[in-house]
């Protein structure tokens, strides 16, 4: 309003202009007043970027390495009737390829064996949320192959086997910052099983640090792991790295002495 009054005073001060000049000045005054009195548009939540919408597909890939073994792996989980966080059917396919080296005494001589291993699996399951707990259960079929050179007559884990597989996965939020994770699986292919336990604490936003332990087994024996991890999560994905020590749980004096490292990237679409 003060600006309009100033404009009007200025308009009166130029009354000496010719009629055409006064008409132009009056038109300019009206335009200015209209612009000043027009409502201003302020940014609101409606103008912000759309809220995050969870996807219905999860894709992951990663690598795992120790002094005597390595593995690369990837997979995809599809939620055909809901987003990845809602209750519903889940379809999963995954696979991996790697290698390992071990030694053994055969006929009173120590031999070194080199192996290549691969696996592929197809599973169907269901996700259910129960308050702070998210539970997943899967069942399906897997194929696992171990190619060992030279041939090891004392190793029962050789060649390809196909069999049923079951998987259980649990996630629990323990308050605003702490969480736990338990994964377990078993298949009749080479009697292969595995379990991993993690507990983490969000130290900044959704960046967590924590401890982990895992046990992997087949007809050849068991391996135990223990270490630390860091997990970075965001809307639409997560990245985690872990490291620690692993070892033969039953045959090597129950000690963990072989360092390992794991990295995994997961994205949602």
Secondary structure, DSSP 8 states (H G I E B T S, - for coil): -HHHHHHHHHHHTTTTS-HHHHHHHHHHHHHHHHHHHS------GGGS-------SEEEEEEEEEESSEEEEEEEEEE-TTS-TTSSEEEEEEEEEEEEEEEEEEETTEEEEEEEEEEEEEEEEEEEEEETTEEEEEEEEEEEEEEEEES--TT-S--EEEEEEEEEEEEEEEETTTEEEEEEEEEETGGGEEEEEEEEEEEEETTEEEEEEEEEEEETTEEEEEEEEEEEEEETTEEEEEEEEEEEETTTSTT---EEEEEEEEEEE-
